[in-house]
Amino acid sequence: MAVKTTASGKMDKRTKEYKELKARLAKARAAKAKSTTKKKQTSTLKKTASGKVDKRTKEGKAIAERMAKARKAKNSLANRLKRLFR
């Protein structure tokens, strides 16, 4: 089935085929949007109004502790030597 085109080469929007195509596309977009919204909820961290992790919660305190440990390790003697001899 050939789709009718206008003089400029675009699909004729008045045809039945075009309207069916647009309906299928809309249905596919809706299905895709519905499936992606369910996958987004991977993190259960509570956040402040600015969007940062709330450090008053158990998870926030654990994150802060890990970050402090990483900062401390960054300035360790072994890491300083690694940086010197890169």
C-alpha positions in Angstrom: 0.0 0.0 0.0 1.6 3.2 -1.1 1.2 6.2 1.1 0.1 9.3 -0.7 2.4 12.3 -0.6 2.0 16.0 -1.2 3.8 17.9 -3.9 6.7 18.7 -1.5 7.2 15.0 -0.8 5.7 14.8 2.7 3.0 12.4 3.8 -0.5 13.6 3.1 -2.1 14.2 6.6 -5.6 13.9 5.3 -5.3 10.2 4.4 -6.5 7.2 6.4 -3.0 5.6 6.3 -1.4 8.7 7.9 -4.0 8.9 10.6 -3.5 5.2 11.4 0.3 5.6 11.5 0.0 8.6 13.9 -2.3 6.6 16.2 0.2 3.7 16.3 3.0 6.0 17.1 1.0 7.7 19.9 0.2 4.3 21.3 3.8 3.2 21.2 5.0 6.4 22.8 2.5 6.0 25.6 3.6 2.4 26.2 7.2 3.4 26.3 6.5 6.2 28.7 4.5 3.9 30.9 7.3 1.3 31.0 10.1 3.8 31.7 8.3 5.4 34.7 8.2 2.2 36.6 12.0 1.6 36.2 13.1 5.0 37.5 12.4 4.2 41.2 15.7 2.5 42.0 16.9 4.7 44.9 15.0 5.1 48.2 17.3 7.8 49.5 15.6 10.7 51.1 16.7 14.0 49.7 16.5 17.6 50.9 14.6 20.3 49.0 17.8 21.2 47.1 18.1 17.6 45.9 21.1 16.5 48.0 21.0 13.3 50.1 19.6 13.9 53.6 22.5 13.2 56.0 20.2 12.8 59.0 19.0 9.4 57.7 20.7 6.1 58.3 21.6 5.8 54.6 22.8 9.4 54.5 25.1 8.9 57.5 26.6 5.8 55.8 27.3 7.7 52.6 28.9 10.5 54.6 31.0 8.0 56.5 32.2 6.4 53.2 33.0 9.8 51.7 35.0 10.8 54.8 37.0 7.6 54.6 37.7 8.1 50.9 38.8 11.7 51.6 41.1 10.5 54.3 42.6 7.7 52.1 43.2 10.3 49.3 45.8 12.0 51.4 47.5 8.8 52.7 51.2 8.2 52.3 50.7 5.5 49.7 48.5 7.6 47.6 50.9 10.6 47.9 53.7 8.4 46.6 51.6 7.2 43.8 50.9 10.8 42.7 54.6 11.7 43.0 55.7 8.9 40.6 52.9 9.0 38.0 
